[in-house]
Amino acid sequence: MASTRRYWLAGALALILGAGLTAGLTAGPARAEGPVVVFAAASLKNALDDAAAAWNRETGKSAKISYAASNALAKQIEAGAPADIFASADLAWMDYAETAGSIRPGTRSNLLRNGLVVVAPRDSAVSLALKPGVDLAKALGGGRLAVGNVEAVPAGKYGRAALEALGAWDGVKDRLAQAENVRAALLLVSRGEAPLGIVYATDAASDPGVRVVATFPPDSHPPILYPVALTKDSRNPDAAAFLSYLKSPAARPAFERQGFTVLGQAGEKF
């Protein structure tokens, strides 16, 4: 219980600090000049940084990207944080932003698809087969399973859905190390603070300190889609151009290098 409380307190502190850093979080419309401000899911960091750098080389224009859990970003935008673009790691939080009137009508599309895996520290000898009835608790030994907040963080919600589908949820639900976003969960495993973690396939590929020990069957969880949209209050004339660039063939290599599947211009339907 004490360990779980520490993780929750750490998550809350990180969210508070992150909120203070996210574009200043000054209420009001996004700026009409300067860098395009993007609020993006933490799992997009490597790929989106590369895409923004390529756009800068091509156009001389820049994007300022703040990364956090999609739930935190959606609520910050709703509260008036000056973002131009929102990139979510699941449909639900983009739905939330759309229902709240936070995104510009007609600009939303599905950009990417991802997979879900179990990772262990690089030197771990653990092996695992993700099939119905898997005893994940046994594989944890005396440790905890690192995962994004299962009530709010997209990766955590996908992880819970997959574990429930495989009949493994009840065995681990009291042994979770819940983090404020998927990259924080990844770091717990990479540092050896958790023996196993559930993250996106692209996160696993970004960190040499972990190795993939199993991949969840695609039908064990909802499709992992990344929708993007302009925010309702964006006033930056370059925002639409950067959003179009992210959906263009020029940006495709930045996402594919990290293991994302790039969807069509209008986004695939599932």
Sequence and secondary structure as in RCSB ss.txt:
>XXXX:A:sequence
MASTRRYWLAGALALILGAGLTAGLTAGPARAEGPVVVFAAASLKNALDDAAAAWNRETGKSAKISYAASNALAK
QIEAGAPADIFASADLAWMDYAETAGSIRPGTRSNLLRNGLVVVAPRDSAVSLALKPGVDLAKALGGGRLAVGNV
EAVPAGKYGRAALEALGAWDGVKDRLAQAENVRAALLLVSRGEAPLGIVYATDAASDPGVRVVATFPPDSHPPIL
YPVALTKDSRNPDAAAFLSYLKSPAARPAFERQGFTVLGQAGEKF
>XXXX:A:secstr
 HHHHHHHHHHHHHHHHHHHHSGGG SS   SSSSEEEEEEGGGHHHHHHHHHHHHHHHS  EEEEEE HHHHHH
HHHTT   SEEE SSHHHHHHHHHTT B TT  EEEEEE EEEEEETT        TT  HHHHHTTS EEEE T
TTSHHHHHHHHHHHHTT HHHHTTSEEEESSHHHHHHHHHTTSSSEEEEEHHHHHH TTEEEEEE  GGGS  EE
EEEEEBTT   TTHHHHHHHHTSTTTHHHHHTTT EE  TT    
